[in-house]
Amino acid sequence: YEYPEFDLFLLMELHVNQLIKQAEIEWKIHEQQTAMPSSTDEAPPPPYELAIR
C-alpha cells in the first residue's frame, strides 16, 4: 500500500456513513414507538443508543 492513511480515511468515512444511516433508522423507529405507545414494550431501544446522547 502506497497510501495507507488514505485507505484508512476512506474506511473511516464509510464507517461513519454507516453509523449515521443506522442512527437515522433507529431514530425513525424510536419516533414511531413514541407516536404509538402500545409498541414500546415490544422492542426496547438498543443500549448503545443511550450512549450517543
PDBQT receptor file of N, H, CA, C and O in Angstrom, charges set to zero:
ATOM      1  N   TYR A   1       0.838  -1.198   0.000  1.00  0.00    +0.000 N 
ATOM      2  CA  TYR A   1       0.000   0.000   0.000  1.00  0.00    +0.000 C 
ATOM      3  C   TYR A   1       0.880   1.258   0.000  1.00  0.00    +0.000 C 
ATOM      4  O   TYR A   1       1.739   1.427   0.866  1.00  0.00    +0.000 OA
ATOM      5  N   GLU A   2       0.654   2.128  -0.976  1.00  0.00    +0.000 N 
ATOM      6  H   GLU A   2      -0.043   1.991  -1.680  1.00  0.00    +0.000 HD
ATOM      7  CA  GLU A   2       1.444   3.353  -1.040  1.00  0.00    +0.000 C 
ATOM      8  C   GLU A   2       0.850   4.439  -0.142  1.00  0.00    +0.000 C 
ATOM      9  O   GLU A   2       1.578   5.275   0.393  1.00  0.00    +0.000 OA
ATOM     10  N   TYR A   3      -0.486   4.422   0.022  1.00  0.00    +0.000 N 
ATOM     11  H   TYR A   3      -1.077   3.743  -0.412  1.00  0.00    +0.000 HD
ATOM     12  CA  TYR A   3      -1.144   5.460   0.823  1.00  0.00    +0.000 C 
ATOM     13  C   TYR A   3      -2.035   4.809   1.880  1.00  0.00    +0.000 C 
ATOM     14  O   TYR A   3      -3.257   4.793   1.739  1.00  0.00    +0.000 OA
ATOM     15  N   PRO A   4      -1.424   4.274   2.933  1.00  0.00    +0.000 N 
ATOM     16  CA  PRO A   4      -2.242   3.597   3.960  1.00  0.00    +0.000 C 
ATOM     17  C   PRO A   4      -3.164   4.568   4.696  1.00  0.00    +0.000 C 
ATOM     18  O   PRO A   4      -4.272   4.193   5.078  1.00  0.00    +0.000 OA
ATOM     19  N   GLU A   5      -2.717   5.821   4.900  1.00  0.00    +0.000 N 
ATOM     20  H   GLU A   5      -1.817   6.126   4.590  1.00  0.00    +0.000 HD
ATOM     21  CA  GLU A   5      -3.573   6.766   5.623  1.00  0.00    +0.000 C 
ATOM     22  C   GLU A   5      -4.788   7.147   4.789  1.00  0.00    +0.000 C 
ATOM     23  O   GLU A   5      -5.855   7.441   5.328  1.00  0.00    +0.000 OA
ATOM     24  N   PHE A   6      -4.617   7.138   3.450  1.00  0.00    +0.000 N 
ATOM     25  H   PHE A   6      -3.751   6.899   3.012  1.00  0.00    +0.000 HD
ATOM     26  CA  PHE A   6      -5.758   7.453   2.588  1.00  0.00    +0.000 C 
ATOM     27  C   PHE A   6      -6.789   6.324   2.644  1.00  0.00    +0.000 C 
ATOM     28  O   PHE A   6      -7.993   6.576   2.694  1.00  0.00    +0.000 OA
ATOM     29  N   ASP A   7      -6.309   5.084   2.636  1.00  0.00    +0.000 N 
ATOM     30  H   ASP A   7      -5.331   4.879   2.596  1.00  0.00    +0.000 HD
ATOM     31  CA  ASP A   7      -7.230   3.946   2.756  1.00  0.00    +0.000 C 
ATOM     32  C   ASP A   7      -7.941   3.988   4.108  1.00  0.00    +0.000 C 
ATOM     33  O   ASP A   7      -9.135   3.704   4.205  1.00  0.00    +0.000 OA
ATOM     34  N   LEU A   8      -7.189   4.348   5.149  1.00  0.00    +0.000 N 
ATOM     35  H   LEU A   8      -6.219   4.579   5.070  1.00  0.00    +0.000 HD
ATOM     36  CA  LEU A   8      -7.782   4.424   6.481  1.00  0.00    +0.000 C 
ATOM     37  C   LEU A   8      -8.857   5.505   6.523  1.00  0.00    +0.000 C 
ATOM     38  O   LEU A   8      -9.905   5.336   7.146  1.00  0.00    +0.000 OA
ATOM     39  N   PHE A   9      -8.577   6.621   5.846  1.00  0.00    +0.000 N 
ATOM     40  H   PHE A   9      -7.725   6.759   5.340  1.00  0.00    +0.000 HD
ATOM     41  CA  PHE A   9      -9.552   7.710   5.814  1.00  0.00    +0.000 C 
ATOM     42  C   PHE A   9     -10.831   7.265   5.112  1.00  0.00    +0.000 C 
ATOM     43  O   PHE A   9     -11.933   7.568   5.569  1.00  0.00    +0.000 OA
ATOM     44  N   LEU A  10     -10.685   6.547   4.005  1.00  0.00    +0.000 N 
ATOM     45  H   LEU A  10      -9.790   6.301   3.633  1.00  0.00    +0.000 HD
ATOM     46  CA  LEU A  10     -11.868   6.066   3.282  1.00  0.00    +0.000 C 
ATOM     47  C   LEU A  10     -12.652   5.081   4.142  1.00  0.00    +0.000 C 
ATOM     48  O   LEU A  10     -13.882   5.122   4.180  1.00  0.00    +0.000 OA
ATOM     49  N   LEU A  11     -11.932   4.192   4.833  1.00  0.00    +0.000 N 
ATOM     50  H   LEU A  11     -10.933   4.159   4.802  1.00  0.00    +0.000 HD
ATOM     51  CA  LEU A  11     -12.612   3.226   5.693  1.00  0.00    +0.000 C 
ATOM     52  C   LEU A  11     -13.359   3.938   6.816  1.00  0.00    +0.000 C 
ATOM     53  O   LEU A  11     -14.491   3.580   7.143  1.00  0.00    +0.000 OA
ATOM     54  N   MET A  12     -12.722   4.944   7.400  1.00  0.00    +0.000 N 
ATOM     55  H   MET A  12     -11.803   5.235   7.134  1.00  0.00    +0.000 HD
ATOM     56  CA  MET A  12     -13.370   5.694   8.479  1.00  0.00    +0.000 C 
ATOM     57  C   MET A  12     -14.620   6.402   7.971  1.00  0.00    +0.000 C 
ATOM     58  O   MET A  12     -15.651   6.420   8.643  1.00  0.00    +0.000 OA
ATOM     59  N   GLU A  13     -14.518   6.986   6.774  1.00  0.00    +0.000 N 
ATOM     60  H   GLU A  13     -13.680   6.971   6.228  1.00  0.00    +0.000 HD
ATOM     61  CA  GLU A  13     -15.668   7.713   6.235  1.00  0.00    +0.000 C 
ATOM     62  C   GLU A  13     -16.818   6.748   5.937  1.00  0.00    +0.000 C 
ATOM     63  O   GLU A  13     -17.980   7.061   6.198  1.00  0.00    +0.000 OA
ATOM     64  N   LEU A  14     -16.490   5.577   5.392  1.00  0.00    +0.000 N 
ATOM     65  H   LEU A  14     -15.547   5.323   5.180  1.00  0.00    +0.000 HD
ATOM     66  CA  LEU A  14     -17.531   4.578   5.136  1.00  0.00    +0.000 C 
ATOM     67  C   LEU A  14     -18.174   4.150   6.456  1.00  0.00    +0.000 C 
ATOM     68  O   LEU A  14     -19.393   4.003   6.542  1.00  0.00    +0.000 OA
ATOM     69  N   HIS A  15     -17.347   3.953   7.476  1.00  0.00    +0.000 N 
ATOM     70  H   HIS A  15     -16.357   4.072   7.406  1.00  0.00    +0.000 HD
ATOM     71  CA  HIS A  15     -17.854   3.505   8.769  1.00  0.00    +0.000 C 
ATOM     72  C   HIS A  15     -18.764   4.568   9.380  1.00  0.00    +0.000 C 
ATOM     73  O   HIS A  15     -19.820   4.249   9.925  1.00  0.00    +0.000 OA
ATOM     74  N   VAL A  16     -18.353   5.826   9.287  1.00  0.00    +0.000 N 
ATOM     75  H   VAL A  16     -17.494   6.085   8.844  1.00  0.00    +0.000 HD
ATOM     76  CA  VAL A  16     -19.165   6.918   9.843  1.00  0.00    +0.000 C 
ATOM     77  C   VAL A  16     -20.492   7.020   9.105  1.00  0.00    +0.000 C 
ATOM     78  O   VAL A  16     -21.541   7.196   9.724  1.00  0.00    +0.000 OA
ATOM     79  N   ASN A  17     -20.445   6.907   7.767  1.00  0.00    +0.000 N 
ATOM     80  H   ASN A  17     -19.593   6.764   7.264  1.00  0.00    +0.000 HD
ATOM     81  CA  ASN A  17     -21.689   6.977   6.989  1.00  0.00    +0.000 C 
ATOM     82  C   ASN A  17     -22.628   5.847   7.384  1.00  0.00    +0.000 C 
ATOM     83  O   ASN A  17     -23.841   6.039   7.471  1.00  0.00    +0.000 OA
ATOM     84  N   GLN A  18     -22.056   4.653   7.625  1.00  0.00    +0.000 N 
ATOM     85  H   GLN A  18     -21.071   4.497   7.554  1.00  0.00    +0.000 HD
ATOM     86  CA  GLN A  18     -22.872   3.514   8.028  1.00  0.00    +0.000 C 
ATOM     87  C   GLN A  18     -23.521   3.778   9.389  1.00  0.00    +0.000 C 
ATOM     88  O   GLN A  18     -24.695   3.472   9.601  1.00  0.00    +0.000 OA
ATOM     89  N   LEU A  19     -22.736   4.351  10.307  1.00  0.00    +0.000 N 
ATOM     90  H   LEU A  19     -21.783   4.599  10.135  1.00  0.00    +0.000 HD
ATOM     91  CA  LEU A  19     -23.276   4.653  11.635  1.00  0.00    +0.000 C 
ATOM     92  C   LEU A  19     -24.384   5.688  11.550  1.00  0.00    +0.000 C 
ATOM     93  O   LEU A  19     -25.390   5.593  12.253  1.00  0.00    +0.000 OA
ATOM     94  N   ILE A  20     -24.192   6.689  10.678  1.00  0.00    +0.000 N 
ATOM     95  H   ILE A  20     -23.375   6.767  10.107  1.00  0.00    +0.000 HD
ATOM     96  CA  ILE A  20     -25.209   7.737  10.534  1.00  0.00    +0.000 C 
ATOM     97  C   ILE A  20     -26.504   7.149   9.991  1.00  0.00    +0.000 C 
ATOM     98  O   ILE A  20     -27.587   7.462  10.487  1.00  0.00    +0.000 OA
ATOM     99  N   LYS A  21     -26.395   6.294   8.969  1.00  0.00    +0.000 N 
ATOM    100  H   LYS A  21     -25.515   6.040   8.566  1.00  0.00    +0.000 HD
ATOM    101  CA  LYS A  21     -27.601   5.676   8.402  1.00  0.00    +0.000 C 
ATOM    102  C   LYS A  21     -28.309   4.831   9.455  1.00  0.00    +0.000 C 
ATOM    103  O   LYS A  21     -29.534   4.868   9.573  1.00  0.00    +0.000 OA
ATOM    104  N   GLN A  22     -27.522   4.066  10.223  1.00  0.00    +0.000 N 
ATOM    105  H   GLN A  22     -26.527   4.036  10.127  1.00  0.00    +0.000 HD
ATOM    106  CA  GLN A  22     -28.120   3.217  11.251  1.00  0.00    +0.000 C 
ATOM    107  C   GLN A  22     -28.793   4.074  12.323  1.00  0.00    +0.000 C 
ATOM    108  O   GLN A  22     -29.867   3.732  12.818  1.00  0.00    +0.000 OA
ATOM    109  N   ALA A  23     -28.155   5.183  12.674  1.00  0.00    +0.000 N 
ATOM    110  H   ALA A  23     -27.283   5.461  12.273  1.00  0.00    +0.000 HD
ATOM    111  CA  ALA A  23     -28.731   6.067  13.690  1.00  0.00    +0.000 C 
ATOM    112  C   ALA A  23     -30.029   6.691  13.187  1.00  0.00    +0.000 C 
ATOM    113  O   ALA A  23     -30.985   6.843  13.948  1.00  0.00    +0.000 OA
ATOM    114  N   GLU A  24     -30.064   7.053  11.900  1.00  0.00    +0.000 N 
ATOM    115  H   GLU A  24     -29.288   6.929  11.281  1.00  0.00    +0.000 HD
ATOM    116  CA  GLU A  24     -31.285   7.633  11.338  1.00  0.00    +0.000 C 
ATOM    117  C   GLU A  24     -32.419   6.617  11.352  1.00  0.00    +0.000 C 
ATOM    118  O   GLU A  24     -33.559   6.956  11.671  1.00  0.00    +0.000 OA
ATOM    119  N   ILE A  25     -32.104   5.360  11.003  1.00  0.00    +0.000 N 
ATOM    120  H   ILE A  25     -31.178   5.085  10.744  1.00  0.00    +0.000 HD
ATOM    121  CA  ILE A  25     -33.128   4.307  11.001  1.00  0.00    +0.000 C 
ATOM    122  C   ILE A  25     -33.652   4.095  12.421  1.00  0.00    +0.000 C 
ATOM    123  O   ILE A  25     -34.859   3.989  12.637  1.00  0.00    +0.000 OA
ATOM    124  N   GLU A  26     -32.729   4.034  13.389  1.00  0.00    +0.000 N 
ATOM    125  H   GLU A  26     -31.749   4.119  13.214  1.00  0.00    +0.000 HD
ATOM    126  CA  GLU A  26     -33.148   3.812  14.774  1.00  0.00    +0.000 C 
ATOM    127  C   GLU A  26     -33.943   5.005  15.296  1.00  0.00    +0.000 C 
ATOM    128  O   GLU A  26     -34.865   4.840  16.095  1.00  0.00    +0.000 OA
ATOM    129  N   TRP A  27     -33.581   6.213  14.843  1.00  0.00    +0.000 N 
ATOM    130  H   TRP A  27     -32.832   6.347  14.195  1.00  0.00    +0.000 HD
ATOM    131  CA  TRP A  27     -34.328   7.405  15.276  1.00  0.00    +0.000 C 
ATOM    132  C   TRP A  27     -35.755   7.351  14.740  1.00  0.00    +0.000 C 
ATOM    133  O   TRP A  27     -36.704   7.688  15.448  1.00  0.00    +0.000 OA
ATOM    134  N   LYS A  28     -35.902   6.920  13.467  1.00  0.00    +0.000 N 
ATOM    135  H   LYS A  28     -35.131   6.646  12.893  1.00  0.00    +0.000 HD
ATOM    136  CA  LYS A  28     -37.246   6.810  12.889  1.00  0.00    +0.000 C 
ATOM    137  C   LYS A  28     -38.061   5.760  13.640  1.00  0.00    +0.000 C 
ATOM    138  O   LYS A  28     -39.244   5.961  13.916  1.00  0.00    +0.000 OA
ATOM    139  N   ILE A  29     -37.416   4.640  13.968  1.00  0.00    +0.000 N 
ATOM    140  H   ILE A  29     -36.455   4.477  13.744  1.00  0.00    +0.000 HD
ATOM    141  CA  ILE A  29     -38.114   3.596  14.723  1.00  0.00    +0.000 C 
ATOM    142  C   ILE A  29     -38.512   4.141  16.093  1.00  0.00    +0.000 C 
ATOM    143  O   ILE A  29     -39.618   3.888  16.572  1.00  0.00    +0.000 OA
ATOM    144  N   HIS A  30     -37.608   4.887  16.716  1.00  0.00    +0.000 N 
ATOM    145  H   HIS A  30     -36.710   5.093  16.327  1.00  0.00    +0.000 HD
ATOM    146  CA  HIS A  30     -37.889   5.459  18.033  1.00  0.00    +0.000 C 
ATOM    147  C   HIS A  30     -39.036   6.464  17.941  1.00  0.00    +0.000 C 
ATOM    148  O   HIS A  30     -39.886   6.522  18.829  1.00  0.00    +0.000 OA
ATOM    149  N   GLU A  31     -39.060   7.243  16.884  1.00  0.00    +0.000 N 
ATOM    150  H   GLU A  31     -38.369   7.196  16.162  1.00  0.00    +0.000 HD
ATOM    151  CA  GLU A  31     -40.145   8.207  16.686  1.00  0.00    +0.000 C 
ATOM    152  C   GLU A  31     -41.482   7.483  16.537  1.00  0.00    +0.000 C 
ATOM    153  O   GLU A  31     -42.498   7.918  17.080  1.00  0.00    +0.000 OA
ATOM    154  N   GLN A  32     -41.470   6.369  15.794  1.00  0.00    +0.000 N 
ATOM    155  H   GLN A  32     -40.645   6.015  15.354  1.00  0.00    +0.000 HD
ATOM    156  CA  GLN A  32     -42.704   5.598  15.620  1.00  0.00    +0.000 C 
ATOM    157  C   GLN A  32     -43.153   5.007  16.952  1.00  0.00    +0.000 C 
ATOM    158  O   GLN A  32     -44.348   4.939  17.237  1.00  0.00    +0.000 OA
ATOM    159  N   GLN A  33     -42.183   4.578  17.770  1.00  0.00    +0.000 N 
ATOM    160  H   GLN A  33     -41.211   4.633  17.539  1.00  0.00    +0.000 HD
ATOM    161  CA  GLN A  33     -42.532   3.997  19.063  1.00  0.00    +0.000 C 
ATOM    162  C   GLN A  33     -43.124   5.053  19.985  1.00  0.00    +0.000 C 
ATOM    163  O   GLN A  33     -44.069   4.774  20.723  1.00  0.00    +0.000 OA
ATOM    164  N   THR A  34     -42.572   6.274  19.948  1.00  0.00    +0.000 N 
ATOM    165  H   THR A  34     -41.804   6.501  19.348  1.00  0.00    +0.000 HD
ATOM    166  CA  THR A  34     -43.104   7.323  20.816  1.00  0.00    +0.000 C 
ATOM    167  C   THR A  34     -44.472   7.774  20.317  1.00  0.00    +0.000 C 
ATOM    168  O   THR A  34     -45.307   8.218  21.104  1.00  0.00    +0.000 OA
ATOM    169  N   ALA A  35     -44.704   7.660  19.006  1.00  0.00    +0.000 N 
ATOM    170  H   ALA A  35     -44.025   7.299  18.366  1.00  0.00    +0.000 HD
ATOM    171  CA  ALA A  35     -46.001   8.041  18.453  1.00  0.00    +0.000 C 
ATOM    172  C   ALA A  35     -47.055   6.995  18.816  1.00  0.00    +0.000 C 
ATOM    173  O   ALA A  35     -48.226   7.320  19.007  1.00  0.00    +0.000 OA
ATOM    174  N   MET A  36     -46.622   5.733  18.909  1.00  0.00    +0.000 N 
ATOM    175  H   MET A  36     -45.670   5.469  18.754  1.00  0.00    +0.000 HD
ATOM    176  CA  MET A  36     -47.546   4.652  19.261  1.00  0.00    +0.000 C 
ATOM    177  C   MET A  36     -47.060   3.991  20.550  1.00  0.00    +0.000 C 
ATOM    178  O   MET A  36     -46.210   3.102  20.492  1.00  0.00    +0.000 OA
ATOM    179  N   PRO A  37     -47.570   4.397  21.701  1.00  0.00    +0.000 N 
ATOM    180  CA  PRO A  37     -47.086   3.870  22.986  1.00  0.00    +0.000 C 
ATOM    181  C   PRO A  37     -47.295   2.369  23.143  1.00  0.00    +0.000 C 
ATOM    182  O   PRO A  37     -46.616   1.737  23.952  1.00  0.00    +0.000 OA
ATOM    183  N   SER A  38     -48.220   1.789  22.386  1.00  0.00    +0.000 N 
ATOM    184  H   SER A  38     -48.772   2.303  21.729  1.00  0.00    +0.000 HD
ATOM    185  CA  SER A  38     -48.528   0.371  22.562  1.00  0.00    +0.000 C 
ATOM    186  C   SER A  38     -47.383  -0.518  22.087  1.00  0.00    +0.000 C 
ATOM    187  O   SER A  38     -47.290  -1.671  22.509  1.00  0.00    +0.000 OA
ATOM    188  N   SER A  39     -46.505  -0.007  21.216  1.00  0.00    +0.000 N 
ATOM    189  H   SER A  39     -46.579   0.929  20.874  1.00  0.00    +0.000 HD
ATOM    190  CA  SER A  39     -45.448  -0.845  20.654  1.00  0.00    +0.000 C 
ATOM    191  C   SER A  39     -44.122  -0.663  21.389  1.00  0.00    +0.000 C 
ATOM    192  O   SER A  39     -43.125  -1.277  21.008  1.00  0.00    +0.000 OA
ATOM    193  N   THR A  40     -44.088   0.168  22.435  1.00  0.00    +0.000 N 
ATOM    194  H   THR A  40     -44.898   0.667  22.744  1.00  0.00    +0.000 HD
ATOM    195  CA  THR A  40     -42.814   0.424  23.108  1.00  0.00    +0.000 C 
ATOM    196  C   THR A  40     -42.344  -0.806  23.876  1.00  0.00    +0.000 C 
ATOM    197  O   THR A  40     -41.141  -1.042  23.987  1.00  0.00    +0.000 OA
ATOM    198  N   ASP A  41     -43.276  -1.591  24.405  1.00  0.00    +0.000 N 
ATOM    199  H   ASP A  41     -44.253  -1.399  24.314  1.00  0.00    +0.000 HD
ATOM    200  CA  ASP A  41     -42.890  -2.758  25.182  1.00  0.00    +0.000 C 
ATOM    201  C   ASP A  41     -42.378  -3.886  24.298  1.00  0.00    +0.000 C 
ATOM    202  O   ASP A  41     -41.662  -4.766  24.774  1.00  0.00    +0.000 OA
ATOM    203  N   GLU A  42     -42.732  -3.873  23.025  1.00  0.00    +0.000 N 
ATOM    204  H   GLU A  42     -43.314  -3.158  22.637  1.00  0.00    +0.000 HD
ATOM    205  CA  GLU A  42     -42.330  -4.969  22.146  1.00  0.00    +0.000 C 
ATOM    206  C   GLU A  42     -40.849  -4.879  21.791  1.00  0.00    +0.000 C 
ATOM    207  O   GLU A  42     -40.151  -5.893  21.798  1.00  0.00    +0.000 OA
ATOM    208  N   ALA A  43     -40.362  -3.674  21.480  1.00  0.00    +0.000 N 
ATOM    209  H   ALA A  43     -40.930  -2.850  21.475  1.00  0.00    +0.000 HD
ATOM    210  CA  ALA A  43     -38.972  -3.523  21.057  1.00  0.00    +0.000 C 
ATOM    211  C   ALA A  43     -38.328  -2.345  21.774  1.00  0.00    +0.000 C 
ATOM    212  O   ALA A  43     -38.463  -1.203  21.336  1.00  0.00    +0.000 OA
ATOM    213  N   PRO A  44     -37.626  -2.615  22.878  1.00  0.00    +0.000 N 
ATOM    214  CA  PRO A  44     -36.928  -1.529  23.580  1.00  0.00    +0.000 C 
ATOM    215  C   PRO A  44     -35.740  -1.034  22.752  1.00  0.00    +0.000 C 
ATOM    216  O   PRO A  44     -35.174  -1.809  21.982  1.00  0.00    +0.000 OA
ATOM    217  N   PRO A  45     -35.355   0.221  22.889  1.00  0.00    +0.000 N 
ATOM    218  CA  PRO A  45     -34.222   0.749  22.117  1.00  0.00    +0.000 C 
ATOM    219  C   PRO A  45     -32.920   0.074  22.527  1.00  0.00    +0.000 C 
ATOM    220  O   PRO A  45     -32.779  -0.313  23.687  1.00  0.00    +0.000 OA
ATOM    221  N   PRO A  46     -31.976  -0.079  21.624  1.00  0.00    +0.000 N 
ATOM    222  CA  PRO A  46     -30.696  -0.713  21.953  1.00  0.00    +0.000 C 
ATOM    223  C   PRO A  46     -29.945   0.106  23.002  1.00  0.00    +0.000 C 
ATOM    224  O   PRO A  46     -30.083   1.329  23.035  1.00  0.00    +0.000 OA
ATOM    225  N   PRO A  47     -29.158  -0.540  23.857  1.00  0.00    +0.000 N 
ATOM    226  CA  PRO A  47     -28.499   0.172  24.966  1.00  0.00    +0.000 C 
ATOM    227  C   PRO A  47     -27.505   1.228  24.499  1.00  0.00    +0.000 C 
ATOM    228  O   PRO A  47     -27.327   2.240  25.176  1.00  0.00    +0.000 OA
ATOM    229  N   TYR A  48     -26.851   1.013  23.349  1.00  0.00    +0.000 N 
ATOM    230  H   TYR A  48     -26.996   0.190  22.800  1.00  0.00    +0.000 HD
ATOM    231  CA  TYR A  48     -25.835   1.985  22.916  1.00  0.00    +0.000 C 
ATOM    232  C   TYR A  48     -26.461   3.245  22.357  1.00  0.00    +0.000 C 
ATOM    233  O   TYR A  48     -25.757   4.216  22.081  1.00  0.00    +0.000 OA
ATOM    234  N   GLU A  49     -27.777   3.245  22.185  1.00  0.00    +0.000 N 
ATOM    235  H   GLU A  49     -28.349   2.456  22.410  1.00  0.00    +0.000 HD
ATOM    236  CA  GLU A  49     -28.431   4.474  21.739  1.00  0.00    +0.000 C 
ATOM    237  C   GLU A  49     -28.396   5.511  22.870  1.00  0.00    +0.000 C 
ATOM    238  O   GLU A  49     -28.383   6.716  22.617  1.00  0.00    +0.000 OA
ATOM    239  N   LEU A  50     -28.381   5.032  24.107  1.00  0.00    +0.000 N 
ATOM    240  H   LEU A  50     -28.391   4.054  24.313  1.00  0.00    +0.000 HD
ATOM    241  CA  LEU A  50     -28.324   5.939  25.249  1.00  0.00    +0.000 C 
ATOM    242  C   LEU A  50     -26.945   6.573  25.359  1.00  0.00    +0.000 C 
ATOM    243  O   LEU A  50     -26.812   7.688  25.864  1.00  0.00    +0.000 OA
ATOM    244  N   ALA A  51     -25.910   5.867  24.886  1.00  0.00    +0.000 N 
ATOM    245  H   ALA A  51     -26.017   4.961  24.476  1.00  0.00    +0.000 HD
ATOM    246  CA  ALA A  51     -24.546   6.391  24.980  1.00  0.00    +0.000 C 
ATOM    247  C   ALA A  51     -24.321   7.531  24.004  1.00  0.00    +0.000 C 
ATOM    248  O   ALA A  51     -23.437   8.362  24.213  1.00  0.00    +0.000 OA
ATOM    249  N   ILE A  52     -25.118   7.581  22.932  1.00  0.00    +0.000 N 
ATOM    250  H   ILE A  52     -25.836   6.906  22.763  1.00  0.00    +0.000 HD
ATOM    251  CA  ILE A  52     -24.952   8.639  21.931  1.00  0.00    +0.000 C 
ATOM    252  C   ILE A  52     -25.397   9.972  22.511  1.00  0.00    +0.000 C 
ATOM    253  O   ILE A  52     -24.788  11.005  22.232  1.00  0.00    +0.000 OA
ATOM    254  N   ARG A  53     -26.451   9.959  23.313  1.00  0.00    +0.000 N 
ATOM    255  H   ARG A  53     -26.946   9.120  23.539  1.00  0.00    +0.000 HD
ATOM    256  CA  ARG A  53     -26.974  11.209  23.854  1.00  0.00    +0.000 C 
ATOM    257  C   ARG A  53     -26.054  11.769  24.933  1.00  0.00    +0.000 C 
ATOM    258  O   ARG A  53     -26.340  12.822  25.503  1.00  0.00    +0.000 OA
TER     259      ARG A  53
